[in-house]
Amino acid sequence: MTEAAPFEGEGLETTDEPVTYSVFATFGINTDSDYAEVAAADEAVKSLEHFEGVLAEIRVEGVEVRGIYDLTLGSFADPAVCLWLRGPVADDLQWAYRQLLRVFSRYFATAPVSADLTVELTELEPEAGAWISFVDAFGTTEGGSGRHAEPNLQPIEAVDETEDDDEDDDFGDEDAAAVVSLHSRVGVGIDAFTIVAEADEPQWLLGDPSEPFGDSIAVAGTPLTGRWINSSEVFEVLR
């Protein structure tokens, strides 16, 4: 009998460095749910109590909720939210997602949209951006592997100072930037990634997010974009 050779992923290195996993758990309105009707005030209180209880529970178990985002504008025809979960143990993220799934399906009239497990390949800023945009990507055969990419800042182009600058906005701020991070999907097959851009203003989320990683990464889908919200706004967004 021939034994299978051990799997050795291209570009992977065995190190003792800690791994951080991310899950982008996205939930959208389930129009077939009995709870899809307009909710009463007491339902809002009850739903938020359960939701915040689950958030506290998963945080105790070492799962970080980096952000909760309203994806309704520009991404979905119906209301949707995304929770960015992070942690060093994949099992804990899987468990946390199950807890959230039960709460969202029961109290928020939602159905799961996506929840891919990824490994973070770039460092994140300590604080989450007020806006987020994330998109699927895949590895190409050119430019080497993207699995060891460096963190990148994507500054927007400064406006021409000779032009009329009477309007005081941040669009031409030289310090304005989106922080771009790369996350590798867990699973065999072609190299699949999620590229995430975080910024304080939505107008900074422009351009091709794969550009910092050279020719090794190519965008493969339509980005999802949303703003950071607190837990108390989730019911308002979804119900």
Backbone as CSV, one residue per row, in Angstrom:
resi,resn,N_x,N_y,N_z,CA_x,CA_y,CA_z,C_x,C_y,C_z
1,MET,0.852,-1.197,0.000,0.000,0.000,0.000,0.888,1.248,0.000
2,THR,0.570,2.183,-0.850,1.334,3.419,-0.934,0.801,4.440,0.061
3,GLU,1.689,4.984,0.871,1.289,5.977,1.855,1.282,7.372,1.223
4,ALA,0.326,8.162,1.631,0.233,9.517,1.112,1.363,10.369,1.670
5,ALA,1.927,11.219,0.824,2.992,12.105,1.267,2.404,13.208,2.136
6,PRO,3.153,13.681,3.127,2.644,14.775,3.968,2.429,16.033,3.159
7,PHE,1.359,16.763,3.507,1.024,17.983,2.780,1.979,19.102,3.187
8,GLU,2.548,19.780,2.202,3.424,20.915,2.461,2.946,22.092,1.617
9,GLY,2.242,23.000,2.254,1.706,24.146,1.523,2.812,25.028,0.992
10,GLU,2.651,25.496,-0.233,3.659,26.342,-0.861,3.782,27.661,-0.114
11,GLY,5.009,28.013,0.215,5.247,29.296,0.854,5.060,29.287,2.355
12,LEU,4.644,28.148,2.936,4.414,28.092,4.363,5.697,27.756,5.095
13,GLU,5.880,28.325,6.264,7.030,28.047,7.083,6.567,27.620,8.468
14,THR,7.271,26.660,9.048,6.944,26.218,10.389,7.686,27.089,11.392
15,THR,6.947,27.818,12.211,7.547,28.687,13.209,6.810,28.506,14.525
16,ASP,7.436,29.021,15.576,6.811,28.977,16.896,6.039,30.255,17.196
17,GLU,5.945,31.141,16.227,5.233,32.386,16.445,3.735,32.114,16.614
18,PRO,3.080,32.853,17.519,1.645,32.643,17.729,0.834,33.028,16.490
19,VAL,-0.250,32.332,16.293,-1.139,32.577,15.154,-2.393,33.280,15.660
20,THR,-2.854,34.261,14.906,-4.125,34.906,15.214,-5.099,34.620,14.083
21,TYR,-6.252,34.099,14.453,-7.301,33.793,13.486,-8.326,34.930,13.468
22,SER,-8.973,35.095,12.330,-10.080,36.043,12.202,-11.261,35.364,11.530
23,VAL,-12.439,35.733,11.964,-13.678,35.324,11.305,-14.504,36.577,11.057
24,PHE,-14.954,36.744,9.828,-15.832,37.855,9.478,-17.251,37.286,9.373
25,ALA,-17.946,37.280,10.501,-19.258,36.649,10.591,-20.327,37.639,10.128
26,THR,-20.935,37.339,8.985,-21.893,38.251,8.373,-23.293,37.669,8.437
27,PHE,-24.240,38.495,8.861,-25.634,38.075,8.994,-26.527,39.055,8.239
28,GLY,-27.482,38.502,7.476,-28.422,39.331,6.738,-29.857,38.984,7.097
29,ILE,-30.773,39.876,6.796,-32.184,39.696,7.128,-32.736,38.437,6.470
30,ASN,-33.445,37.651,7.256,-34.147,36.474,6.749,-35.618,36.844,6.583
31,THR,-36.036,37.107,5.364,-37.398,37.582,5.120,-38.455,36.514,5.376
32,ASP,-38.046,35.252,5.497,-39.004,34.182,5.770,-39.254,33.989,7.263
33,SER,-38.499,34.692,8.098,-38.623,34.514,9.536,-39.883,35.176,10.068
34,ASP,-40.471,34.569,11.101,-41.627,35.172,11.761,-41.253,36.468,12.464
35,TYR,-39.968,36.637,12.723,-39.501,37.825,13.432,-39.153,38.959,12.470
36,ALA,-39.403,38.772,11.184,-39.046,39.798,10.207,-39.994,40.994,10.241
37,GLU,-41.098,40.866,10.980,-42.029,41.968,11.091,-41.457,43.036,12.025
38,VAL,-42.088,44.203,12.024,-41.641,45.295,12.892,-41.710,44.848,14.344
39,ALA,-40.643,45.108,15.082,-40.543,44.618,16.446,-41.113,45.629,17.435
40,ALA,-41.617,45.097,18.548,-42.091,45.943,19.632,-40.907,46.374,20.491
41,ALA,-41.140,47.385,21.321,-40.059,47.930,22.144,-39.502,46.897,23.098
42,ASP,-40.373,46.061,23.679,-39.892,45.063,24.636,-39.029,44.007,23.944
43,GLU,-39.275,43.757,22.659,-38.435,42.817,21.915,-37.029,43.362,21.756
44,ALA,-36.905,44.674,21.561,-35.587,45.279,21.417,-34.771,45.087,22.685
45,VAL,-35.377,45.338,23.818,-34.681,45.182,25.097,-34.256,43.743,25.308
46,LYS,-35.157,42.819,25.047,-34.869,41.398,25.248,-33.772,40.923,24.299
47,SER,-33.856,41.329,23.049,-32.865,40.905,22.057,-31.479,41.423,22.400
48,LEU,-31.383,42.695,22.777,-30.090,43.282,23.105,-29.500,42.665,24.363
49,GLU,-30.338,42.313,25.315,-29.845,41.642,26.519,-29.196,40.311,26.165
50,HIS,-29.838,39.539,25.301,-29.267,38.260,24.880,-27.990,38.469,24.075
51,PHE,-28.011,39.438,23.170,-26.849,39.697,22.324,-25.641,40.139,23.156
52,GLU,-25.845,41.104,24.025,-24.738,41.592,24.841,-24.267,40.538,25.832
53,GLY,-25.183,39.664,26.245,-24.783,38.552,27.103,-23.843,37.600,26.386
54,VAL,-24.135,37.316,25.109,-23.256,36.449,24.319,-21.917,37.122,24.070
55,LEU,-21.918,38.416,23.774,-20.653,39.137,23.566,-19.773,39.056,24.805
56,ALA,-20.367,39.241,25.972,-19.591,39.157,27.214,-19.061,37.738,27.424
57,GLU,-19.878,36.751,27.092,-19.484,35.355,27.276,-18.303,34.970,26.387
58,ILE,-18.337,35.365,25.128,-17.252,34.972,24.223,-15.972,35.738,24.529
59,ARG,-16.109,36.963,25.029,-14.916,37.723,25.407,-14.212,37.091,26.596
60,VAL,-14.978,36.569,27.520,-14.388,35.865,28.668,-13.572,34.670,28.203
61,GLU,-13.995,34.041,27.111,-13.295,32.868,26.586,-12.121,33.236,25.683
62,GLY,-11.769,34.514,25.616,-10.590,34.938,24.868,-10.829,35.326,23.428
63,VAL,-12.091,35.476,23.034,-12.410,35.894,21.666,-12.609,37.409,21.654
64,GLU,-11.863,38.092,20.825,-11.973,39.542,20.693,-12.987,39.892,19.610
65,VAL,-13.864,40.822,19.913,-14.761,41.383,18.904,-14.141,42.709,18.472
66,ARG,-13.410,42.679,17.355,-12.713,43.899,16.927,-13.695,44.968,16.503
67,GLY,-14.802,44.555,15.907,-15.771,45.545,15.487,-17.074,44.911,15.047
68,ILE,-18.147,45.690,15.129,-19.460,45.332,14.590,-19.775,46.382,13.543
69,TYR,-20.202,45.948,12.352,-20.320,46.874,11.230,-21.695,46.763,10.564
70,ASP,-22.246,47.913,10.235,-23.486,47.997,9.465,-23.130,47.974,7.986
71,LEU,-23.488,46.896,7.300,-23.151,46.725,5.887,-24.283,47.126,4.947
72,THR,-25.315,47.740,5.486,-26.509,48.004,4.688,-26.226,48.892,3.488
73,LEU,-25.443,49.950,3.676,-25.234,50.917,2.609,-24.221,50.405,1.595
74,GLY,-24.680,50.204,0.356,-23.773,49.889,-0.734,-23.385,48.437,-0.878
75,SER,-23.775,47.578,0.059,-23.343,46.192,-0.005,-24.512,45.229,-0.159
76,PHE,-25.575,45.469,0.578,-26.726,44.579,0.548,-27.987,45.381,0.264
77,ALA,-28.938,44.743,-0.438,-30.232,45.383,-0.650,-31.018,45.428,0.646
78,ASP,-30.813,44.430,1.507,-31.469,44.355,2.804,-30.443,44.601,3.899
79,PRO,-30.895,44.976,5.095,-29.963,45.225,6.201,-29.088,44.009,6.511
80,ALA,-27.839,44.274,6.854,-26.894,43.216,7.196,-25.828,43.790,8.118
81,VAL,-25.278,42.931,8.951,-24.193,43.331,9.844,-23.075,42.296,9.766
82,CYS,-21.881,42.736,10.154,-20.722,41.846,10.211,-20.040,42.031,11.562
83,LEU,-19.664,40.923,12.177,-18.860,40.942,13.385,-17.484,40.390,13.052
84,TRP,-16.453,41.157,13.368,-15.076,40.721,13.143,-14.578,40.100,14.438
85,LEU,-14.428,38.783,14.417,-13.975,38.033,15.589,-12.505,37.659,15.423
86,ARG,-11.727,37.754,16.506,-10.305,37.405,16.457,-9.947,36.575,17.685
87,GLY,-8.927,35.727,17.504,-8.459,34.953,18.639,-7.364,33.986,18.251
88,PRO,-6.625,33.449,19.249,-5.509,32.552,18.973,-5.916,31.095,18.776
89,VAL,-7.180,30.756,19.071,-7.627,29.361,18.997,-8.823,29.270,18.056
90,ALA,-8.678,28.499,16.992,-9.750,28.383,15.999,-11.013,27.773,16.602
91,ASP,-10.857,26.807,17.514,-12.020,26.169,18.142,-12.885,27.194,18.879
92,ASP,-12.224,28.147,19.541,-12.970,29.167,20.285,-13.773,30.058,19.348
93,LEU,-13.195,30.378,18.189,-13.924,31.194,17.219,-15.118,30.432,16.650
94,GLN,-14.925,29.148,16.424,-16.034,28.324,15.931,-17.175,28.289,16.952
95,TRP,-16.811,28.097,18.216,-17.812,28.086,19.296,-18.508,29.439,19.407
96,ALA,-17.728,30.528,19.347,-18.300,31.859,19.461,-19.286,32.132,18.326
97,TYR,-18.934,31.685,17.119,-19.830,31.891,15.982,-21.151,31.139,16.189
98,ARG,-21.088,29.939,16.744,-22.328,29.188,17.005,-23.220,29.936,17.992
99,GLN,-22.623,30.520,19.027,-23.418,31.272,19.997,-24.089,32.477,19.335
100,LEU,-23.337,33.173,18.501,-23.895,34.326,17.799,-24.971,33.908,16.807
101,LEU,-24.751,32.797,16.139,-25.714,32.307,15.155,-27.073,32.056,15.804
102,ARG,-27.066,31.464,16.985,-28.322,31.185,17.683,-29.050,32.480,18.052
103,VAL,-28.300,33.462,18.557,-28.916,34.722,18.958,-29.455,35.482,17.745
104,PHE,-28.663,35.556,16.679,-29.092,36.314,15.507,-30.289,35.661,14.822
105,SER,-30.310,34.345,14.729,-31.434,33.682,14.067,-32.709,33.768,14.909
106,ARG,-32.568,33.755,16.232,-33.747,33.745,17.112,-34.294,35.143,17.365
107,TYR,-33.428,36.114,17.570,-33.880,37.426,18.028,-33.737,38.551,17.006
108,PHE,-32.998,38.321,15.948,-32.766,39.398,14.990,-33.262,39.078,13.584
109,ALA,-33.979,37.972,13.430,-34.578,37.626,12.131,-33.554,37.578,11.016
110,THR,-32.383,37.009,11.306,-31.323,36.976,10.302,-30.935,35.554,9.944
111,ALA,-30.249,35.435,8.828,-29.655,34.176,8.393,-28.174,34.426,8.134
112,PRO,-27.324,33.414,8.331,-25.894,33.607,8.072,-25.621,33.836,6.592
113,VAL,-24.694,34.744,6.293,-24.276,35.019,4.928,-22.914,34.390,4.657
114,SER,-21.962,34.611,5.550,-20.628,34.026,5.407,-19.923,34.058,6.750
115,ALA,-18.962,33.150,6.924,-18.182,33.098,8.164,-16.903,32.304,7.902
116,ASP,-16.048,32.831,7.065,-14.814,32.136,6.711,-13.769,32.296,7.808
117,LEU,-13.083,31.200,8.116,-11.978,31.216,9.071,-10.702,31.583,8.333
118,THR,-9.982,32.586,8.846,-8.768,33.050,8.190,-7.628,33.149,9.198
119,VAL,-6.405,33.152,8.679,-5.201,33.401,9.471,-4.677,34.780,9.100
120,GLU,-4.432,35.603,10.108,-3.923,36.944,9.846,-2.461,36.882,9.413
121,LEU,-2.161,37.508,8.284,-0.799,37.524,7.761,-0.110,38.862,7.983
122,THR,-0.846,39.872,8.364,-0.280,41.201,8.599,-0.762,41.711,9.951
123,GLU,0.021,42.582,10.541,-0.350,43.158,11.824,-1.444,44.207,11.643
124,LEU,-2.272,44.344,12.678,-3.357,45.316,12.649,-3.007,46.503,13.542
125,GLU,-3.638,47.619,13.257,-3.547,48.751,14.165,-4.284,48.399,15.464
126,PRO,-3.861,48.972,16.594,-4.534,48.647,17.865,-6.024,48.971,17.858
127,GLU,-6.391,50.094,17.232,-7.788,50.507,17.199,-8.394,50.232,15.825
128,ALA,-9.622,49.741,15.840,-10.323,49.485,14.580,-10.711,50.795,13.915
129,GLY,-10.793,50.782,12.581,-11.226,51.959,11.848,-12.726,52.158,11.951
130,ALA,-13.166,53.388,11.736,-14.596,53.691,11.788,-15.343,53.096,10.602
131,TRP,-14.603,52.821,9.516,-15.183,52.189,8.329,-14.319,51.007,7.930
132,ILE,-14.959,50.015,7.337,-14.252,48.810,6.898,-14.728,48.434,5.502
133,SER,-13.830,47.873,4.722,-14.186,47.309,3.426,-13.362,46.046,3.253
134,PHE,-14.020,44.927,2.940,-13.282,43.682,2.771,-13.755,42.953,1.526
135,VAL,-12.818,42.227,0.907,-13.104,41.611,-0.383,-12.341,40.305,-0.513
136,ASP,-12.909,39.369,-1.245,-12.229,38.096,-1.523,-11.102,38.320,-2.514
137,ALA,-10.057,37.493,-2.393,-8.931,37.559,-3.323,-8.333,36.167,-3.453
138,PHE,-7.502,35.979,-4.475,-6.853,34.689,-4.663,-5.391,34.909,-5.027
139,GLY,-4.578,33.879,-4.784,-3.165,33.960,-5.104,-2.924,33.700,-6.576
140,THR,-1.949,34.396,-7.141,-1.579,34.191,-8.532,-0.225,33.507,-8.599
141,THR,0.189,33.154,-9.788,1.484,32.491,-9.974,2.605,33.489,-10.171
142,GLU,2.280,34.790,-10.186,3.297,35.806,-10.408,3.623,36.527,-9.103
143,GLY,4.838,37.011,-9.006,5.202,37.873,-7.890,5.467,37.161,-6.596
144,GLY,5.542,35.833,-6.589,5.815,35.113,-5.344,4.561,34.936,-4.521
145,SER,4.728,34.409,-3.308,3.599,34.123,-2.441,3.206,35.347,-1.632
146,GLY,1.907,35.498,-1.429,1.433,36.591,-0.592,1.277,36.201,0.858
147,ARG,1.700,35.013,1.226,1.464,34.523,2.581,2.336,35.213,3.620
148,HIS,3.376,35.883,3.202,4.256,36.544,4.157,4.298,38.040,3.880
149,ALA,3.143,38.592,3.537,3.070,40.007,3.178,3.296,40.883,4.401
150,GLU,3.810,42.082,4.146,4.041,43.054,5.202,2.820,43.963,5.326
151,PRO,2.576,44.512,6.532,1.463,45.461,6.692,1.695,46.693,5.834
152,ASN,0.618,47.286,5.380,0.734,48.421,4.465,-0.243,49.524,4.827
153,LEU,0.189,50.762,4.618,-0.689,51.914,4.677,-0.904,52.400,3.261
154,GLN,-2.140,52.718,2.930,-2.481,53.179,1.596,-2.906,54.649,1.668
155,PRO,-1.952,55.598,1.562,-2.347,57.009,1.617,-3.069,57.428,0.347
156,ILE,-4.060,58.275,0.492,-4.715,58.800,-0.700,-3.894,59.963,-1.232
157,GLU,-4.083,60.274,-2.485,-3.288,61.308,-3.126,-3.698,62.688,-2.622
158,ALA,-2.713,63.497,-2.271,-3.000,64.845,-1.776,-3.497,65.724,-2.912
159,VAL,-4.371,66.663,-2.599,-4.894,67.562,-3.633,-3.833,68.587,-4.001
160,ASP,-3.985,69.147,-5.176,-3.070,70.178,-5.640,-3.288,71.449,-4.814
161,GLU,-2.229,71.932,-4.163,-2.355,73.096,-3.286,-2.670,74.366,-4.060
162,THR,-2.471,74.342,-5.365,-2.768,75.536,-6.165,-4.252,75.658,-6.452
163,GLU,-5.005,74.588,-6.206,-6.423,74.617,-6.465,-7.150,75.298,-5.319
164,ASP,-8.394,75.656,-5.574,-9.201,76.310,-4.559,-9.418,75.359,-3.401
165,ASP,-9.017,75.779,-2.200,-9.153,74.915,-1.036,-10.056,75.539,0.015
166,ASP,-11.082,76.260,-0.433,-11.988,76.901,0.505,-12.765,75.869,1.306
167,GLU,-13.086,74.747,0.689,-13.827,73.717,1.393,-12.881,72.964,2.312
168,ASP,-13.272,72.885,3.573,-12.422,72.240,4.578,-12.910,70.817,4.785
169,ASP,-12.320,69.882,4.042,-12.640,68.474,4.261,-11.339,67.690,4.278
170,ASP,-11.443,66.403,4.610,-10.262,65.565,4.813,-9.853,64.790,3.576
171,PHE,-10.558,64.994,2.457,-10.288,64.131,1.304,-8.873,64.302,0.779
172,GLY,-8.303,65.477,0.889,-6.956,65.694,0.394,-5.894,65.669,1.476
173,ASP,-6.225,65.198,2.655,-5.283,65.173,3.774,-4.142,64.212,3.471
174,GLU,-2.909,64.717,3.537,-1.757,63.862,3.244,-1.625,62.728,4.258
175,ASP,-2.143,62.962,5.483,-2.038,61.945,6.524,-3.172,60.926,6.457
176,ALA,-4.149,61.170,5.594,-5.272,60.244,5.481,-4.809,58.940,4.860
177,ALA,-5.223,57.850,5.439,-4.799,56.560,4.910,-5.761,55.474,5.336
178,ALA,-5.839,54.443,4.522,-6.536,53.219,4.895,-5.484,52.183,5.274
179,VAL,-5.705,51.491,6.359,-4.805,50.428,6.784,-5.278,49.124,6.140
180,VAL,-4.415,48.515,5.339,-4.773,47.309,4.594,-4.135,46.091,5.247
181,SER,-4.933,45.063,5.489,-4.416,43.823,6.068,-4.819,42.634,5.212
182,LEU,-4.005,41.580,5.284,-4.219,40.387,4.465,-4.478,39.191,5.364
183,HIS,-5.485,38.401,4.998,-5.898,37.253,5.791,-6.041,36.050,4.864
184,SER,-5.386,34.953,5.198,-5.416,33.751,4.361,-6.527,32.814,4.820
185,ARG,-7.348,32.384,3.887,-8.422,31.449,4.205,-7.852,30.100,4.630
186,VAL,-8.425,29.522,5.675,-8.006,28.203,6.137,-8.691,27.148,5.273
187,GLY,-7.909,26.229,4.715,-8.453,25.162,3.882,-7.529,24.855,2.724
188,VAL,-7.605,23.634,2.225,-6.756,23.244,1.107,-7.344,23.779,-0.195
189,GLY,-6.525,23.753,-1.241,-6.953,24.272,-2.537,-6.080,25.446,-2.943
190,ILE,-6.596,26.262,-3.841,-5.837,27.433,-4.278,-5.718,28.422,-3.124
191,ASP,-4.690,29.249,-3.168,-4.538,30.280,-2.147,-5.720,31.241,-2.224
192,ALA,-6.475,31.308,-1.143,-7.620,32.209,-1.084,-7.436,33.158,0.093
193,PHE,-7.805,34.404,-0.101,-7.537,35.429,0.897,-8.756,36.319,1.104
194,THR,-8.732,37.035,2.208,-9.616,38.171,2.430,-8.728,39.389,2.648
195,ILE,-8.948,40.435,1.869,-8.222,41.688,2.041,-9.145,42.668,2.765
196,VAL,-8.620,43.274,3.822,-9.416,44.183,4.647,-8.773,45.563,4.643
197,ALA,-9.577,46.574,4.434,-9.111,47.966,4.533,-9.938,48.662,5.609
198,GLU,-9.242,49.331,6.535,-9.900,50.084,7.599,-9.517,51.556,7.465
199,ALA,-10.482,52.442,7.710,-10.220,53.877,7.601,-11.196,54.625,8.492
200,ASP,-10.859,55.879,8.777,-11.727,56.711,9.597,-12.823,57.384,8.790
201,GLU,-12.629,57.471,7.471,-13.626,58.084,6.603,-13.842,57.186,5.387
202,PRO,-15.082,57.072,4.899,-15.342,56.171,3.773,-14.637,56.571,2.486
203,GLN,-14.373,57.888,2.288,-13.738,58.299,1.035,-12.289,57.858,0.949
204,TRP,-11.729,57.352,2.044,-10.367,56.836,2.010,-10.317,55.395,1.521
205,LEU,-11.469,54.765,1.432,-11.531,53.364,0.994,-11.693,53.311,-0.518
206,LEU,-10.663,53.709,-1.224,-10.698,53.773,-2.683,-9.533,52.983,-3.263
207,GLY,-9.707,52.537,-4.502,-8.601,51.884,-5.192,-8.559,50.384,-4.987
208,ASP,-7.545,49.773,-5.557,-7.360,48.331,-5.527,-6.632,47.941,-4.238
209,PRO,-7.277,47.213,-3.307,-6.622,46.878,-2.048,-5.522,45.839,-2.183
210,SER,-5.453,45.154,-3.331,-4.413,44.148,-3.525,-3.095,44.760,-3.978
211,GLU,-3.101,46.032,-4.352,-1.901,46.675,-4.892,-0.703,46.611,-3.957
212,PRO,-0.873,46.766,-2.628,0.304,46.699,-1.749,1.019,45.355,-1.775
213,PHE,0.345,44.312,-2.223,0.924,42.971,-2.196,1.495,42.548,-3.544
214,GLY,1.622,43.489,-4.458,2.238,43.200,-5.746,1.353,42.342,-6.632
215,ASP,2.001,41.536,-7.473,1.280,40.693,-8.428,0.862,39.351,-7.846
216,SER,1.143,39.124,-6.558,0.864,37.808,-5.983,-0.585,37.631,-5.553
217,ILE,-1.342,38.735,-5.482,-2.720,38.693,-5.024,-3.595,39.409,-6.038
218,ALA,-4.777,38.834,-6.328,-5.732,39.474,-7.240,-7.122,39.436,-6.611
219,VAL,-7.823,40.556,-6.685,-9.178,40.646,-6.141,-10.116,39.762,-6.942
220,ALA,-11.049,39.098,-6.235,-11.905,38.113,-6.901,-13.388,38.321,-6.638
221,GLY,-13.773,39.469,-6.159,-15.188,39.654,-5.876,-15.538,41.103,-5.648
222,THR,-16.768,41.332,-5.221,-17.259,42.667,-4.919,-17.039,42.956,-3.437
223,PRO,-16.463,44.099,-3.095,-16.202,44.376,-1.681,-17.479,44.617,-0.890
224,LEU,-17.422,44.298,0.390,-18.474,44.644,1.338,-17.941,45.780,2.203
225,THR,-18.734,46.821,2.352,-18.276,48.017,3.043,-19.298,48.428,4.091
226,GLY,-18.810,48.849,5.252,-19.730,49.266,6.302,-19.055,50.122,7.348
227,ARG,-19.854,50.679,8.229,-19.350,51.543,9.294,-19.442,50.830,10.640
228,TRP,-18.532,51.184,11.524,-18.510,50.622,12.876,-19.730,51.085,13.642
229,ILE,-20.392,50.164,14.344,-21.531,50.502,15.196,-21.339,49.837,16.548
230,ASN,-22.041,50.325,17.559,-21.984,49.657,18.855,-23.087,48.615,18.947
231,SER,-23.035,47.808,19.981,-23.954,46.673,20.089,-25.412,47.115,20.167
232,SER,-25.670,48.274,20.760,-27.046,48.725,20.904,-27.683,49.130,19.583
233,GLU,-26.865,49.355,18.539,-27.404,49.739,17.233,-27.778,48.542,16.368
234,VAL,-27.369,47.358,16.760,-27.604,46.177,15.929,-29.089,45.933,15.717
235,PHE,-29.863,46.041,16.785,-31.313,45.812,16.659,-31.943,46.830,15.725
236,GLU,-31.516,48.093,15.840,-32.050,49.139,14.971,-31.754,48.844,13.514
237,VAL,-30.542,48.339,13.217,-30.155,48.047,11.843,-30.974,46.891,11.282
238,LEU,-31.144,45.847,12.063,-31.733,44.606,11.545,-33.248,44.510,11.687
239,ARG,-33.845,45.229,12.644,-35.283,45.054,12.869,-36.072,46.330,12.602
